[in-house]
Amino acid sequence: MIDSRFKIDVRCGNKDPKSGKITWVTPKEHNLINNSGLGMLATNWATKCTENVYLETGGQINARYSGATLVEQTGTAITSDNPFFLNDASDATFNRLLVYDDGTQTFITGYNDVDDVDAGTSIAVIAQPATIYYVEEELMDEFAKASTTYDTGVGSNTNTWNVAAEVLTIENKRTIEFPVEAATVTYKGVGWTPNAGDDAAIFGRKVVDIPVTIGTQPVIEVTMTRTIDVADAAFTNIFTGLSVNGTHINTMGSTSYQAVDYWSSINTTTGVTVAPTVTSTFLECKVDEDIIVAIGDYAAALNLTNIDITGSAYATKTVTPTHTPGFFYADYIATFTRNDLETAALRTIALLSADDDTEAFWRYLFDSNVDFTSKRFNNLTIRKSWSRSY
């Protein structure tokens, strides 16, 4: 299994039209990715999900604060130590945004009792006051201002390998400018999405308790952090691929981890999403891509100087992912028959792009030969999953 976890950090500021200097009005805050937003990752490049930014202006968003009543969460169960949740038609609690005092956010998806509701996000939150905001999960209340204009030269793409934990952390940041206004701008919410239009479903959002005055030219910085974990995979003792300069990563063992172009990034000049190369798309959450699963003897056909699977010692299967909308994982299931597995020296499993099958982008190497020929058939499942991180 290859698991990706996402979080969004947002801060708001004002750009001086004369000097170009940005003054940040709010600190960087960790914000919610909606369930609908997680679903967007199945069909969009990750960085595409922050390309459109919206500011809600106007009066304060309706909200209720729990005060002395403490609210806590275990998994998807939210409970309060006194009655706090409502279920009447005029003030229904479900499908509302719940923000704990520590900043953790979740959407309430079901009502059980005055002190018991269900959440759309499974997390652990200790007992503390919380606020219910009367906003929809998938839509902003109003799209008063929208922008896809980027402050050129301030976007960034960074990545860090944790070799011991077999985890890759990727950070993509873009800064969105809004047009200069005649008067200062006051906002009550921020949303971001890959979609454009007044009725666009949003990837994530931030609401504020009291409307915030920014200035005459609002600037929103949105930072997406992705953590890709391969430590849960059944076999993780070798990672292969192409480095950013096109050279092969071909050293056995986890020390082979290097910076690779396996993710969508942000053009730091234009701010626009840059899709990864054809052989790099598997580590994205997008599930509209077939892959090739190859098994065989690395010494005969997948040597350590040229990651190339061509050769008679290999069996390959082209696999279309299985994904159910609303679920945040996709399975790639390759079925090999006994005839496929007749090679006696089965040492490696390799994954390739169906669009470019000349080089493996991911490989598992067994310490010794594995004999699968006693089985009538063998199913090999590769799962991509994605979730929020907190």
N, C-alpha and C positions, 0 to 999 in steps of 0.2 A: 504494500500500500504506500502511496505517496500522498501526504497530507499537506494542504496549504491553509494557513491561518492568516486572516486579514484584520487590520485595524486602520482607522482613519483618525488623523489629528488635524484640527482646524484652528486657525487664529485669524482674527479680523483686524484690519487697520486702515489707515488713510495715507494716500500718496500725495505729497505736495506737488501740485501741477508745475511749479516753477523749478524747484530743486530736484524733483524726482525722488526725494527721500521718503521712505516708508516709516511711519510711526505706528507701532502695533498697539491697538486699543484693548484687546483681550489677550490673555495668555493662551498658549497652545493647549487645546483641550481634546481629550479623547472622546470620540463621538460614535454614535450607533450606526451600524450597517443594518438596514432593514432585511427582513426575510426576503422581500421582493428583490432587494439589492443582491443578496447572495445568489438568488436565482439568475440574475443578469450575468453572473460570472460564467455561466454555462455557455453563453453565446457571444460574450464580448471579451476583448482583451482587457486585462485588469485595469490598466491605466486609462482606458477609454471611459471608465466609470466615474472619473472626476473631471471630464472635459467640459461639461456644462454646469455652471454654478448659478444658483438663484438666491436672491435676497427677498425675504418677506418684510414688507414695511407696514406701517399702520399701528393700530392699537395693540395693547398687550394681549397675548394668547390666553384664553380662558384656562384656568388651572385651579387645582385644589391641593393644599399643603396639609400633610398629616399632623404636623406640629408635635405634640407630646406622644402621639400614637406612633409606635415603631413598626416598621415594615421590614421583613427579611425574605430571602429567597434561597431555596434549596432545589437545584435542578430547574424544573419548570414550574415548581409550586411556590406561589407568593402568599405569605400570610401576614396578618397584622395582629397586634396584641389588643386592639380595640376595633369596633366596627369602623371601616373606612371606605369600603367599596360599595358602589351602588349598581342597581340593575333596572332602574325605571327608564321609561322611554325617553324622558327629557334629559337624563343625566347618566346614561349608561357608561359603565367603566370599561367594558371590553372594547378592544380595538383602539385603545388609547395608549399614549406614551407615558411610561412610568420612569421617572428619573430619581435615583437615590441621592442623598445628600453628598455622597462621595463622588458623584458624577456618573456612576454606572447607569446605563439605560437599557430598557427592554420594552417590548410592546405587550400589553395585556391582551390575550387572545380568547379567554373564556372566563365566565363568572360562575362561581360555585356557592359563595355565601358572602356575607358582609365583611368577613375577615379572611376570605380564601378565594384567590383567582389563579388562573393559569397564565404562563408567560410563553412567548414565542421563542425565547432564548434560554438555553439551559446554562445557568451560572450559579455561583454561590455568593450571596451577599449577606453580611452580618446585619443584625437588627439596627435600624436607624430611621430617621424621618425620611419621607419621600414625597414627591410631587407628581400628581397626575395632570398631564397636559392634554387638552381636548383638541388633538390634531389627528389626522388620518395617518396610517402607516405608509401608504404608497404615494400620496400626493401632498404637495405643499398646500397651505390654505389659500395662498394667492401668489402669483408670479409677478410681483410688482416690478422686479428688475432681474435681468438675465444677462450673462456674459460668457463668451468663449474667447475673450481677448486675453492673451498671456503677457505678463511682464517678461520680455525677452531677456535671456541671459541669466535668469535666477532659478530656473528649473534645475533639478539634479537627479541623478541616478547613482545610487551607491549599493554595494553588496558586501556581505561578510560571510565567510564560511566558518562554522564551528565544526572543525574536523572530528573532534572526539564525540560530539553529539550527533553528527551527520545531519546538520541543519544549515540551511542557507537562508539568510535574512536579506531582503531586498527593500530598499526605500526609494520611492519615486515621489518627487515634490514638484508642484507647479503653483504659480502665483497668478491669480486671475484679477484683472483690472476691470473696473466698471467706469462708465463715462463720467466726466467731470460734471457736477451739478451746480446749479446756482446757489443752492442752500445746503446745509449739512444734511446728511442722510441718517435716519434712525431706523434700525432694523429690529425685528423680533424673531427671526429665524433664518437659517442658511440651509440650503439643500444642494446636493450634487448628484449628477446622473449622466449616463452616456447618451441620453435622449434629449431632444430639443422640442420645445412646444409647451404651451400653457397647461396641457393635460398630461405631460410626460410623467411616467412613474419614476420615482427617485430611488437612487442607490442608498443614500443615507441622509441624515438631517441633524441639525442642531437647533434647539429652541433655547431662548433665554427667559429668565424670570421677569426681568424688567427690560423693555426696549432699550437698545444701546445706540448712542449717537456716535457715528464714526467720523465723518468729515465730509468734504465736498467730493472726494474721489475715493470710494470704497475699494479696498483691496482684500482679497480672501486668499490665504495660503492653505492649500490642501495637501497633506502628506499621507501617502498610502504606504503602509509597511506590510510586507508579505513574509511569512516564515514558512519555508518549505522543508518538511521533515521526511526523510527517507528511512529513519531508524526503525520504523515499524514494519518495514518490508521484510519478507521472509529471508531474502539474501541481500546483503548490503555491503559486501566486501570489495566491490569495485564500482567506481563511477567513471563513465567515459563521455567524451563529447568533443566539441570544438571550443577552444578558448576564444576570447574576444578578438584576437589578432589572426584567427584562422588556423592556428597550430593545434595539433591533436593533444588531447589529454589521454595519456596512454600508460600511466604508471600503475602497477597493481597495488591494491590496498587503498584504504581511505585517505592516505596522504595525497592521492591523486586529485583531490578536490581543488579546483581553481575557479577563478571568475569566468563564467560562461555566458554566452548570449542566449539564454534559455527563457527569456521573459520579455514581455512587452516593456518598452521604456518610453521616456519622454524626451523629445527633441528639445535640448536646452536653449535653442535659439527661438524656435517657433512655439514651443509648448505643446505641440501636437503629438499624439500617441504614435510610436514607432513599433510596428509589429515585429516579432522575432523572425528569424530566418526560418525557412520551411522545416528544417530538421530540428527546430527548437521548440515547437509548439506544445509538446506533450506536457511540460511542466506548468503551462497555463491551465486554467480550469475549463477552458472551452472544450466541448465534447462533440463538436461537429467534424472531427478529424479521425480518419482511419489510421491505424498503425500496423506495422509488420512485426510479428514476433518470430524470432529466429532462435533455433537451438542447434548446438553442434560442438565441434572441437575447436577451441580457439587457436591451438597450435597449427592446425591444418588450414584454417580459413579465416581466422580472426586474430592475426598476430598483433604484437604490441607496438609495431611501428606504423601500421596502416590499418585503421579501423574499417575493415571492408569485409562484408560477409559473403562475397561471391566465392563459390567453391562447392565441390560435390559433397563435402562433409556436413552440409547444413540442410535442415528442414525448416520451411517458413510457412506462416499462416498470416493472411491479411485479416484484420479484425476491425469490425465496426463497433463503437462503444454502445453500451446499453445505459440509457439515462432516462429517468422518469422525472418530468417537470415537477418542481416543488421539493425534490430531494437533492441534497448537496453532495452527491457522489456519482461517479460513472464507472462501470466495470468494462474491462476489455478481456474477453474470455477466448483463449485460443485452445482448440481441441486438437491434440496430436494423437494419431493412431499408432499401433505397434509398428506398422510399416514405416511410419515417419521416424521412428526412434531406433532404427536398426544400427545406426552408428554405435560402435562399442566405446568410443571415446567422447562421451557427452560431458563437456566441461563448462559450457557457458550458455546463458540466455541473453539475447540481445533484442533491443527494441529499435525500430527504424520508422521514419516517416513514410507513409504510403506514397507521398508526393516526391520523395527523394530517397530511394532505397540504396544509395551507394555507400552510406556510412552509418554506423550505429550511433545513436545519441545516448543510449543507456545500456549498461551491461552488468550482469551478475556473473561472477566467476566462482565456480566450486573449487574447493581445495583439492579434490580428487575426482576421478571419473565417476559418473552416476549412471547406474543401469536402470532404465525405465522400460526395457523391452519385455519384462515379465507382465506388464500391464496391457490390457486390451486397448485402452485409450487413456490419455491424461489431459485433464483440463488445467490450464495455467491461467489464473486470474490476476490481472493487474488492476488495482483500484486507485482512482484519483478521487480524493475527497477535499472539501473545503469548508471553512467555518470562520467565525469571528475569533479574534483573540482579545483578551482583556488584560 
